[in-house]
Amino acid sequence: MNRLLRVVVILLCFELGVLLVLAPWSTIWERNFFLDRYPGLIPVLLNSYLRGAVSGLGLLDIWIAATLLRRRKPTRPATS
């Protein structure tokens, strides 16, 4: 069960990271509920610095997934 949980966590981190990298630069980001409902958020949410910060969090999430994928548990030495 531990191995299955680890695989699920790695896939979730990777998928979330890719979503956070790509979403701020797509049309989904520019046309959403919050921009229609609260027009005062338009300058904040469409700011390139905020988009870059969200993409940076996505890259960090991908890096975490890669680190989890590379890290292995140390094997026990063989005893006689």
BALUMLUM-578579 format. One line per field, with one value per residue (C-alpha): residue number from 0; residue in three letters; y, z, x. Coordinates in nm, 4 decimals, padded with zeros to 6 digits. Each point is the difference from the previous one (the first is absolute). Example, Ala and Ser with C-alpha at 12.3 -4.5 7.8 and 13.67 -1.06 7.14 Angstrom:
REM BALUMLUM-578579
i 0_1
aa ALA_SER
yy -00.4500_00.3440
zz 00.7800_-00.0660
xx 01.2300_00.1370
This chain:
REM BALUMLUM-578579
i 0_1_2_3_4_5_6_7_8_9_10_11_12_13_14_15_16_17_18_19_20_21_22_23_24_25_26_27_28_29_30_31_32_33_34_35_36_37_38_39_40_41_42_43_44_45_46_47_48_49_50_51_52_53_54_55_56_57_58_59_60_61_62_63_64_65_66_67_68_69_70_71_72_73_74_75_76_77_78_79
aa MET_ASN_ARG_LEU_LEU_ARG_VAL_VAL_VAL_ILE_LEU_LEU_CYS_PHE_GLU_LEU_GLY_VAL_LEU_LEU_VAL_LEU_ALA_PRO_TRP_SER_THR_ILE_TRP_GLU_ARG_ASN_PHE_PHE_LEU_ASP_ARG_TYR_PRO_GLY_LEU_ILE_PRO_VAL_LEU_LEU_ASN_SER_TYR_LEU_ARG_GLY_ALA_VAL_SER_GLY_LEU_GLY_LEU_LEU_ASP_ILE_TRP_ILE_ALA_ALA_THR_LEU_LEU_ARG_ARG_ARG_LYS_PRO_THR_ARG_PRO_ALA_THR_SER
yy 00.0000_00.2352_-00.0334_00.0680_00.3088_00.1269_-00.0404_00.1830_00.2889_00.0295_00.0014_00.2532_00.2344_-00.0266_00.0547_00.2955_00.1485_-00.0240_00.1567_00.2886_00.0591_00.0057_00.1445_00.3628_00.0404_-00.1527_00.1503_-00.1788_00.2457_00.3018_-00.1071_-00.1290_00.0520_00.2317_00.2481_00.0202_00.0251_00.2321_00.2367_00.1596_-00.3159_00.0357_00.2011_-00.2390_-00.3333_00.1030_00.1355_-00.1778_-00.0119_-00.1939_-00.2348_-00.0572_-00.0678_-00.2598_-00.1607_-00.0007_-00.1882_-00.2497_-00.0489_-00.0484_-00.2637_-00.1826_00.0135_-00.1506_-00.2823_-00.0668_-00.0025_-00.2456_-00.2169_-00.0067_-00.0557_-00.3620_-00.1631_-00.1337_-00.3753_-00.2011_-00.1792_-00.3750_-00.1808_-00.3584
zz 00.0000_00.0748_-00.3546_-00.1533_00.2176_-00.1023_-00.3704_00.0440_00.1830_-00.2677_-00.2816_00.1832_00.0591_-00.3618_-00.1408_00.2268_-00.0939_-00.3716_00.0531_00.1976_-00.2645_-00.2954_00.1391_00.0608_-00.3632_-00.1514_-00.0768_00.3013_00.2208_-00.1910_-00.0134_00.3346_00.2569_00.2239_-00.2749_-00.1041_00.3545_00.1431_-00.2686_00.2541_-00.0067_-00.3705_00.0474_00.2702_-00.1639_-00.3452_00.1328_-00.1544_00.3335_00.1632_-00.2969_00.0274_00.3738_-00.0562_-00.2742_00.2380_00.2562_-00.2723_-00.0800_00.3693_00.0140_-00.2995_00.1699_00.3164_-00.2042_-00.1686_00.3368_00.1394_-00.3073_00.0311_00.3747_00.0967_00.3375_00.1059_-00.0247_00.3064_-00.0068_-00.0329_00.3312_00.0380
xx 00.0000_00.2853_00.1353_-00.3417_-00.0471_00.3426_-00.0820_-00.3311_00.1708_00.2689_-00.2577_-00.2149_00.2952_00.1098_-00.3478_-00.0678_00.3370_-00.0700_-00.3415_00.1506_00.2664_-00.2396_-00.3247_00.1109_00.0985_-00.3146_-00.3388_-00.1477_00.1868_-00.1283_-00.3649_-00.1176_-00.2706_00.1993_00.0845_-00.3643_-00.1324_00.2676_00.1363_00.2323_00.2124_00.0794_00.3224_00.1198_-00.0818_00.1189_00.3300_00.2972_00.1820_-00.2858_-00.0158_00.3733_-00.0274_-00.2713_00.2100_00.2954_-00.2071_-00.0832_00.3686_00.0686_-00.2726_00.1503_00.3398_-00.1488_-00.1534_00.3352_00.1756_-00.2539_00.0451_00.3794_00.0123_00.0074_-00.0066_00.3378_00.0204_00.0870_00.3323_-00.0230_00.0390_00.1030
